[in-house]
């Protein structure tokens, strides 16, 4: 069966799934096989696995894992083994424990600068002011800064991102100091683009100094903040979806939900309680 998993991952690569997605799917499928323990795989067994997942994970995580094994079953031609994902009602607001505020974002930048880590401070600002994914940071090249536009290729899709004038100015100054004339702006000492996991670790290391809860700082935090700030000014969800690279506006809606505190304030403003 392990050989079939490897074939499945090769298939996902041909389908142009990202490295992160392939790794996650591989882990999820192997977790299921360990649960099965060599027993014959039946629909009943898969349902038990799903129930087991519900005891340990949040519904969204359960659905991600179910998607992985359902895809594996489809690859094997065993559609009869597929199980339904959990139905999740979309929340009208997000938890304040997970929402990174603008003030916290600024404190993180200040914390990086206080540690003389201008590179990290600038990476955070680049991600947050353009709305790109951390994995897309390598698309911010010297050529892109010079033209004011970055072309991003991901998951078989291409989109263009405008680089704000103020960001171009500080990136140009950074490039001049380090004599970067071509290729990715943010690189390691060996000249390779900065790795996504390393960026996350560096961001997390700022939390204590900045007084920000680590649960609020993850790769997509700054992308979500960009989305909320953009929508607050523009109110054009279709345009925001294009900028973020979403093919489904429902995905974009997840990015712009307000915190429970703001949602409660809006409800109080209705004046429906005497």
Secondary structure, 3 states (H helix, E strand, C coil): CHHHHHHHHHHHHHCCCCHHHHHHHHHHHHHHHHHHCCCCCCHHHHHHHHHHHHHHCCHHHHHHHHHHHHHHHHHHCCHHHCCCCCCCCCCCCECCCCCCCHHHHHHHHHHHHHCCCHHHHHHHHHHHHHCCCHHHHHHCEHHHHHHCEEEEEECCEEEEEECCHHHHHHHHHHHHHHCCCCCECCECCCCCECCHHHHHHHHHCCHHHHCCCHHHCCCCHHHHHHHHHHHHHHCCHHHHHHHHCCCCHHHHHHHHCCEHHHHHHHHHCCCCCC
